[in-house]
Amino acid sequence: MGSTGNGIERREESLTPAMTTRNEITQSDPPVRKDAAPEAAAEPVRGANVFPLAVIELGTSAIRMAIGESDGTSRVRVQEQLVRGLSLGKDTFTQGEIQRTTLQETIKILKSYRRKLKEYQCSDPKHIRIVATSAVREATNRIEVLDRIYTATGLSVEMIDDAEIARVTYLGVRPLLQNDATLADGLTVVAEVGGGNTEVLVLKGKDIIHSQPYRLGSLRLQQMILHSQTTRSRMGSIMTGQIDRTLEPLLDLIPKGSPVEYVGLGGDMRFAARELGVELPAFGLSRIAVADLEVLTAKLLSLTVDRIMRKHHLELSQAETLVPALLANLRLAQMLGCSNLHITGLNLRDALLQGMLRSNDWSNDFCDQIVNAASELARRYQVDLQHARHVAELARTLFRSLQSEHHMDARCETLLYVAALLHEIGLFVGVSGYHKHSHYLISHSELFGLNEQDQQLVAMIARYHRRAAPKPTHELFARLDRDNRVVVSRLAGILRVAVALDHTGSQRVRDIECTIERHRLVVTVRNSAGDLSLERMELRQKALLLEDTFGLGVLLRESPRSTA
């Protein structure tokens, strides 16, 4: 018998299936029962065009794996979900790093998962995604941990940041909200209380009006209670106070008097639904009364962690964070004035599995949400949005006209558009060197839909819209890999030309048509509103970067004016 890092004994290689086979992807995984016996996996039988996919998540309190199959065109069908309790977050949030014994147990679990993948003939790296959340991301020894895992298992783990989690969550819940008449057009708060953070999305219909991770996690709350050495009777009030203080700023973003619906994600909420006898549909939402959740939370709060484990057959890592997670969901629903809340079977692994089928997450709707978030940030810093939007539209036209030269995709087009919207955000700090201020503000702001790397690219594109061109001697630029250096240089070159075309800020260059003629980019202005001498002078200076990166000169023409 071996022992996990949390003291629960089990056979080293035992895998506890958390879901029966052939369930739809939106079904949930019930908490792991300590007494559940491993099932022998049947040899998979697939059609000629069906292939397996898998997602492994290194979470704060467990390592989970979902295995599914698809023909590449329809929804993923989950075949098996596995959960092994392991409190990576406890190490990180209390000691700052993942301990050696915890890492060894992590490697054992991943090796057993790898064997399970072989049973399902899932070996193509393109169809296996392994992600780590805040427990690994915030560990000071995260690089060592990832290297050790790769050396021992051959599995490459990627750290996903809060922006990626928000993006995946939005793409996962959006169809559910649109299929519910109550939520399709109303104001909805979607939240998942994780071990380290609480991810919150505020939507008006399908449009995101706020996206932010709050440093409020069930494991953080549980550790706070342990360190406070308080009595059981005061645990609830202490956690409630911390929850209220952390989430109070969220209430300022909700229009006063507006009815709000709340959607709670996560395994703890699925546990609550089962305890309250509420069935979770394969694809959709279920509703429970806030009053019922309050009664359930109060009952669990009166029990010791050991009693919760035995009564509900949970592992230690889940039992000790169950009450903090339920209490955080309860308080948020109460603070929003909700009498009911919605629960779905969707989880992060489901959404990631489904995302592996999408050839392009950068749909028009998703890109619009990113642009909306950038516009809101621009307003906050008092950007001249009329000028910024005009520059962004000019940049988009130039980008599309140069498609045959750069072969970049919708993601790069969106990064350029956002950089154009925000290129003058640094003027809020000061005029001198404002392009560098723009870089700083963009780098340190929250922008929905952009992961850390994409946000840094936007910041650099905006930074290089004026003055010095990108150089290897610039430290941050030099840190990028070659492909991203090319992206920054090309998009910054396009942005410079767009800025030059509205140099006066008066939108005199209203409508342009771009063609490539004899190694030149010819920009023809149609329906100009005045003399373009200043724009021509500015273009001679600003077009140099585009000329260097594309090998094309830039010529500004005016279409003949109508004499009628």
C-alpha positions in Angstrom: 0.0 0.0 0.0 1.3 3.4 -0.9 0.3 6.8 0.5 -0.6 10.0 -1.3 0.7 13.3 -0.2 -2.6 13.8 1.7 -2.5 10.7 3.8 -5.1 8.7 2.1 -3.9 5.2 1.4 -4.5 3.5 -2.0 -2.9 1.1 -4.4 -0.2 3.1 -6.2 -1.6 2.4 -9.7 -5.3 2.3 -9.0 -7.4 4.6 -11.1 -10.8 5.7 -9.9 -13.2 6.3 -12.9 -15.3 9.3 -12.1 -17.7 8.8 -15.0 -19.2 5.9 -16.8 -18.3 5.5 -20.5 -20.2 7.1 -23.3 -21.5 10.2 -21.5 -21.8 13.5 -23.2 -19.0 16.0 -22.6 -21.1 18.3 -20.6 -21.8 15.7 -17.9 -20.0 16.2 -14.6 -17.5 14.2 -12.7 -18.8 13.2 -9.2 -16.3 13.5 -6.3 -14.0 10.6 -6.0 -15.2 7.8 -3.7 -12.4 6.3 -1.6 -14.0 2.9 -1.8 -14.5 2.8 -5.5 -12.8 -0.1 -7.3 -10.9 0.4 -10.6 -12.7 -0.9 -13.6 -10.9 -2.7 -16.4 -11.0 -0.6 -19.6 -12.5 -2.5 -22.5 -10.5 -2.5 -25.7 -11.8 0.6 -27.6 -13.6 -0.1 -30.9 -13.8 2.9 -33.2 -14.9 3.8 -36.7 -12.4 4.5 -39.3 -12.6 8.3 -38.9 -12.9 8.4 -35.1 -9.9 9.2 -33.0 -9.2 9.6 -29.2 -8.4 12.8 -27.4 -7.4 13.5 -23.8 -6.9 16.3 -21.4 -5.0 16.1 -18.1 -5.4 18.9 -15.6 -3.0 19.5 -12.7 -5.3 21.3 -10.3 -4.9 22.6 -6.8 -6.5 19.6 -5.1 -6.4 16.8 -7.7 -5.0 15.6 -10.9 -7.8 14.8 -13.4 -7.9 13.3 -16.8 -10.7 13.1 -19.4 -10.6 10.8 -22.3 -12.9 11.1 -25.2 -13.3 10.4 -28.9 -14.6 12.3 -31.9 -14.7 12.1 -35.7 -13.4 15.7 -35.8 -16.8 17.2 -36.8 -19.2 16.4 -33.9 -19.1 16.9 -30.2 -16.5 15.0 -28.2 -18.0 11.9 -26.4 -16.4 11.4 -23.1 -15.4 7.7 -22.5 -13.8 8.0 -19.1 -12.9 10.6 -16.5 -10.3 9.9 -13.8 -9.5 11.8 -10.6 -6.7 11.3 -8.2 -6.6 13.6 -5.1 -3.3 15.4 -4.6 -3.0 18.8 -3.0 -0.5 20.6 -5.1 -2.0 23.9 -4.0 -1.4 23.3 -0.3 2.3 23.2 -1.0 2.3 26.3 -3.2 0.0 28.4 -1.1 1.6 27.6 2.3 5.3 27.0 1.4 5.7 28.7 -1.9 6.9 25.7 -3.8 5.9 22.1 -4.6 7.6 19.7 -2.2 9.6 16.7 -3.4 7.2 14.1 -2.1 4.3 15.8 -3.8 6.2 15.9 -7.0 7.0 12.2 -6.8 3.3 11.4 -6.3 2.5 13.7 -9.2 4.8 11.7 -11.4 3.3 8.4 -10.2 -0.2 9.6 -11.1 0.9 10.9 -14.5 2.7 7.6 -15.3 -0.5 5.7 -14.5 -2.5 8.1 -16.7 -0.1 7.5 -19.5 -0.7 3.8 -19.3 -4.4 4.4 -19.4 -3.9 6.5 -22.6 -2.2 3.6 -24.2 -5.2 1.4 -23.5 -7.3 3.9 -25.4 -4.6 4.1 -28.2 -4.3 7.8 -27.5 -0.7 8.6 -28.3 -0.8 11.5 -30.8 0.7 14.6 -29.0 -1.8 16.8 -31.0 -4.6 15.0 -29.3 -3.3 15.1 -25.8 -3.2 18.4 -23.8 -1.8 18.6 -20.3 -2.4 21.8 -18.4 -1.5 23.2 -15.0 -3.3 26.0 -13.2 -2.4 28.3 -10.3 -1.0 25.6 -8.0 1.9 25.0 -10.4 1.9 28.5 -12.0 2.5 30.2 -8.6 5.1 27.8 -7.4 8.6 29.3 -7.2 10.1 25.9 -8.5 7.6 25.6 -11.3 10.3 25.2 -14.0 12.0 22.5 -12.1 8.6 20.7 -11.6 7.8 20.8 -15.3 11.2 19.6 -16.3 11.1 16.7 -13.8 7.7 15.7 -15.1 8.9 15.7 -18.7 12.0 13.8 -17.8 10.2 11.1 -15.9 7.1 10.7 -18.0 7.7 12.3 -21.4 4.6 14.4 -20.9 4.9 18.1 -21.6 2.8 20.3 -19.3 1.7 23.8 -20.3 0.8 26.4 -17.7 -2.4 28.1 -18.6 -3.0 31.6 -17.2 -6.2 33.2 -16.0 -6.9 34.7 -19.4 -6.8 31.3 -21.0 -9.1 29.9 -18.4 -11.5 32.8 -18.9 -11.4 32.3 -22.7 -12.1 28.5 -22.4 -14.8 29.1 -19.9 -16.6 31.7 -22.1 -16.5 29.5 -25.1 -17.8 26.6 -23.1 -20.7 28.3 -21.3 -21.8 30.6 -24.2 -23.9 27.9 -25.9 -25.5 27.0 -22.6 -26.5 30.6 -21.9 -27.8 31.2 -25.5 -30.0 28.2 -25.2 -31.7 29.5 -22.0 -34.3 32.1 -22.6 -33.7 33.7 -19.2 -30.0 34.1 -19.8 -29.8 34.7 -23.5 -30.2 38.5 -23.3 -30.0 39.2 -19.5 -27.2 40.1 -17.1 -25.4 37.0 -16.0 -22.5 36.4 -13.6 -20.6 33.2 -14.2 -18.1 32.2 -11.6 -15.9 29.2 -10.7 -14.4 29.0 -7.3 -11.1 27.1 -7.8 -8.5 26.2 -5.2 -6.4 29.3 -5.8 -8.6 31.9 -7.5 -12.3 32.6 -8.4 -12.8 33.3 -12.1 -15.6 35.7 -12.8 -17.3 36.6 -16.0 -20.0 39.2 -16.2 -22.1 39.1 -19.4 -24.9 41.1 -20.9 -26.4 38.6 -23.3 -23.4 37.2 -25.2 -21.2 40.3 -24.6 -18.6 40.3 -21.8 -18.6 43.4 -19.7 -16.2 42.2 -17.1 -13.6 39.4 -16.8 -11.3 39.0 -13.8 -9.7 36.4 -11.5 -10.2 37.2 -7.8 -7.6 36.0 -5.4 -10.2 34.0 -3.5 -9.9 30.2 -3.6 -11.3 27.4 -1.6 -7.8 26.1 -0.6 -6.7 29.6 0.3 -9.7 30.0 2.5 -9.1 26.6 4.1 -5.5 27.5 4.8 -6.5 30.9 6.3 -8.8 29.1 8.7 -6.1 26.7 9.7 -3.6 29.5 10.4 -6.2 31.5 12.4 -6.7 28.6 14.8 -10.3 29.7 15.4 -13.1 27.7 16.9 -15.5 25.8 14.6 -18.4 28.2 15.6 -16.5 31.2 14.1 -15.2 29.5 10.9 -18.2 30.5 8.9 -18.2 34.2 9.9 -14.4 34.5 9.3 -14.6 33.0 5.8 -17.7 35.0 5.0 -15.9 38.2 5.9 -13.0 37.4 3.7 -15.3 36.4 0.8 -17.3 39.7 1.1 -14.1 41.9 1.2 -12.7 40.2 -1.8 -15.8 40.2 -4.0 -17.2 43.6 -2.9 -15.6 45.5 -5.8 -17.5 43.2 -8.2 -20.8 44.7 -7.1 -19.7 48.2 -8.3 -19.7 46.7 -11.9 -23.3 45.5 -11.7 -25.9 48.2 -12.7 -28.0 49.1 -9.7 -31.5 47.6 -9.7 -30.8 45.3 -12.6 -31.9 41.7 -12.2 -28.9 39.3 -12.2 -28.7 35.6 -12.8 -25.8 33.6 -11.3 -24.2 30.5 -12.8 -21.9 28.5 -10.5 -19.3 26.2 -12.1 -17.1 23.6 -10.6 -17.2 20.2 -9.0 -18.3 21.6 -5.6 -21.5 23.0 -7.2 -22.1 19.7 -9.0 -21.8 18.0 -5.6 -24.4 20.4 -4.1 -26.8 19.7 -7.0 -26.5 15.9 -6.4 -27.0 16.3 -2.6 -30.1 18.4 -3.2 -31.5 15.9 -5.7 -31.1 18.1 -8.7 -30.3 16.3 -12.0 -27.7 17.8 -14.3 -28.7 17.5 -17.9 -26.2 16.3 -20.6 -26.2 19.7 -22.2 -27.8 22.6 -20.3 -28.3 24.2 -16.9 -30.1 23.1 -13.7 -31.5 25.5 -11.1 -31.3 25.3 -7.3 -32.6 27.6 -4.7 -30.1 29.8 -2.8 -32.0 29.0 0.4 -31.5 25.3 -0.2 -27.7 25.8 -0.8 -27.6 27.8 2.4 -29.1 25.0 4.5 -26.7 22.4 2.9 -23.6 24.6 3.5 -24.6 25.2 7.1 -25.0 21.4 7.6 -21.5 20.8 6.1 -20.0 23.6 8.1 -21.0 21.9 11.3 -19.1 18.7 10.4 -15.4 18.0 10.7 -13.4 17.3 7.6 -13.1 13.7 8.7 -16.8 13.4 9.1 -17.4 14.9 5.6 -15.0 12.4 4.1 -16.7 9.4 5.7 -20.3 10.5 5.2 -19.9 11.6 1.5 -17.0 9.2 0.5 -14.7 12.0 -0.5 -10.9 12.2 -0.5 -9.2 14.5 1.9 -8.2 17.0 -0.7 -11.8 17.5 -1.8 -13.4 17.3 1.6 -11.3 20.0 3.2 -12.1 22.6 0.4 -15.8 21.7 -0.1 -17.3 24.0 2.5 -15.1 27.1 1.6 -16.1 26.6 -2.1 -19.8 26.3 -1.4 -19.7 29.2 1.0 -18.1 31.4 -1.6 -20.7 30.5 -4.2 -23.5 31.1 -1.7 -22.2 34.5 -0.6 -21.7 35.6 -4.2 -25.3 34.6 -5.1 -26.6 36.4 -2.0 -24.6 39.5 -2.7 -26.1 39.6 -6.2 -29.6 39.3 -4.8 -30.3 36.0 -6.5 -33.0 33.7 -5.1 -31.9 30.9 -7.4 -28.6 29.9 -9.1 -27.8 27.8 -12.1 -25.5 24.8 -12.3 -24.0 23.0 -15.2 -22.0 19.8 -15.7 -19.4 21.7 -17.7 -15.9 21.6 -16.3 -12.5 22.9 -17.5 -11.4 19.5 -19.0 -14.7 19.3 -21.0 -14.1 22.7 -22.4 -10.5 22.0 -23.2 -11.5 18.7 -24.9 -14.0 20.5 -27.0 -11.5 23.2 -27.8 -9.1 20.6 -29.3 -11.7 20.1 -32.1 -12.0 23.8 -33.0 -9.7 24.7 -35.8 -10.2 28.3 -35.0 -11.1 29.7 -31.6 -10.7 33.2 -33.1 -14.2 33.4 -34.4 -15.8 36.8 -35.3 -17.9 36.7 -32.1 -14.9 35.9 -29.9 -12.7 38.5 -31.5 -15.5 41.0 -31.0 -15.4 40.2 -27.3 -11.7 41.0 -27.2 -12.2 44.3 -29.0 -15.0 45.2 -26.6 -12.7 44.6 -23.7 -10.0 46.7 -25.3 -12.5 49.5 -26.0 -13.5 49.5 -22.3 -9.8 49.7 -21.3 -9.3 52.6 -23.7 -12.3 54.5 -22.1 -10.9 54.0 -18.7 -7.7 55.8 -19.7 -9.5 58.5 -21.7 -8.3 57.5 -25.1 -9.7 59.5 -28.1 -11.8 56.6 -29.3 -12.9 58.2 -32.5 -9.3 58.5 -33.6 -8.3 55.1 -32.2 -11.2 53.3 -33.9 -10.4 55.0 -37.2 -6.8 54.0 -37.0 -7.8 50.4 -36.1 -10.1 50.2 -39.2 -7.4 51.6 -41.4 -4.9 49.0 -39.9 -7.4 46.2 -40.6 -7.8 47.2 -44.2 -4.0 47.3 -44.7 -3.6 43.9 -43.0 -6.2 42.3 -45.3 -4.7 43.9 -48.3 -1.2 42.5 -47.4 -2.6 39.0 -46.7 -0.8 37.5 -49.7 2.5 38.9 -48.3 2.3 38.0 -44.6 -0.1 35.0 -44.5 -1.1 35.8 -40.9 -4.4 34.6 -39.4 -7.4 36.1 -37.5 -5.5 36.0 -34.3 -2.8 38.4 -35.6 -5.5 40.6 -37.2 -7.1 40.9 -33.8 -3.8 41.7 -32.0 -3.2 44.5 -34.5 -6.7 45.9 -34.1 -6.4 45.9 -30.3 -3.0 47.5 -30.4 -4.4 50.2 -32.7 -7.2 50.9 -30.2 -4.7 51.2 -27.4 -1.7 52.7 -29.0 -2.3 56.1 -27.4 -3.3 54.8 -24.0 0.0 56.0 -22.6 -1.0 59.7 -23.0 -2.9 59.2 -19.8 0.5 59.1 -18.0 2.2 61.8 -20.1 3.1 63.0 -23.6 6.8 62.4 -23.4 7.6 58.8 -24.3 4.0 57.9 -24.2 4.5 54.9 -26.5 6.5 53.3 -23.6 3.8 54.2 -21.2 1.3 52.5 -23.5 3.5 49.4 -23.4 3.4 49.4 -19.6 -0.3 50.0 -19.2 -1.3 47.3 -21.7 1.2 44.8 -20.2 -0.3 45.3 -16.7 -4.0 45.4 -17.5 -6.6 42.7 -17.7 -7.8 42.1 -21.3 -10.3 39.3 -21.8 -9.4 36.6 -24.3 -5.7 37.4 -24.5 -3.3 35.1 -22.8 -0.1 36.5 -21.3 1.9 36.1 -24.5 -0.7 37.7 -26.8 -1.1 40.6 -24.4 2.7 41.2 -24.4 2.6 41.1 -28.3 -0.2 43.8 -28.3 1.9 45.9 -25.8 4.9 45.7 -28.1 3.0 46.5 -31.3 1.6 49.6 -29.6 5.0 50.5 -28.2 6.6 50.4 -31.7 3.9 52.5 -33.4 6.4 55.5 -33.2 10.0 56.4 -32.6 12.5 53.5 -32.6 11.8 50.4 -34.7 12.1 47.0 -33.0 15.8 46.0 -32.4 17.6 42.9 -31.0 19.2 45.3 -28.5 15.7 45.9 -27.0 15.6 43.5 -24.1 11.9 42.6 -24.2 11.8 42.3 -28.0 14.9 40.1 -27.9 13.2 37.7 -25.5 10.6 36.8 -28.1 11.2 33.8 -30.4 11.8 34.5 -34.0 8.2 34.0 -35.2 6.9 36.4 -32.6 9.6 39.0 -33.4 8.4 38.8 -37.1 4.8 39.2 -36.0 5.6 42.3 -33.9 7.7 43.9 -36.6 5.2 43.4 -39.4 2.1 44.4 -37.4 3.9 47.5 -35.9 4.9 48.4 -39.5 1.2 48.2 -40.5 0.2 50.2 -37.5 2.7 53.0 -38.2 1.2 53.4 -41.7 -2.4 53.5 -40.3 -1.4 56.1 -37.7 0.3 58.2 -40.4 -2.9 58.1 -42.4 -4.8 59.8 -39.5 -1.9 62.0 -38.4 -4.1 65.0 -37.8 -6.7 63.0 -35.9 -9.4 64.5 -38.2 -10.2 61.3 -40.2 -9.6 63.1 -43.5 -8.5 59.7 -44.9 -11.9 58.1 -44.7 -11.9 55.2 -47.2 -8.9 53.5 -48.7 -8.3 50.8 -51.3 -4.9 49.0 -51.2 -3.2 47.3 -54.1 0.3 45.9 -54.6 1.9 47.2 -57.8 5.5 46.8 -58.8 6.9 46.1 -55.3 4.8 49.0 -53.9 1.8 49.1 -51.6 -0.4 51.7 -53.3 -2.9 53.2 -50.9 -5.7 55.0 -52.8 -7.8 57.4 -50.8 -11.4 57.7 -51.9 -13.6 60.6 -50.8 -10.8 62.4 -48.8 -11.9 65.3 -46.7 -9.3 67.9 -47.4 -5.6 68.3 -48.4 -3.4 65.3 -47.5 0.0 67.0 -47.5 0.5 66.4 -43.8 -0.4 62.7 -44.1 2.0 62.3 -47.0 4.8 63.9 -45.0 4.1 61.7 -42.0 3.9 58.6 -44.2 7.4 59.1 -45.6 8.8 58.7 -42.1 6.4 56.1 -40.7 6.4 53.8 -43.7 10.1 52.7 -43.3 9.4 49.8 -41.0 6.7 48.4 -43.3 9.1 48.8 -46.2 11.9 46.9 -44.3 9.6 44.1 -43.1 7.6 43.5 -46.3 10.0 44.8 -48.9 7.4 47.1 -50.3 7.4 50.8 -50.7 4.3 52.8 -49.8 2.6 55.2 -52.2 -0.4 57.4 -51.3 -2.8 58.3 -54.1 -6.0 60.2 -54.2 -8.8 59.0 -56.5 -10.0 61.6 -59.0 -12.7 63.8 -57.5 -16.0 63.8 -59.2 -16.6 67.0 -61.3 -20.3 66.5 -61.5 
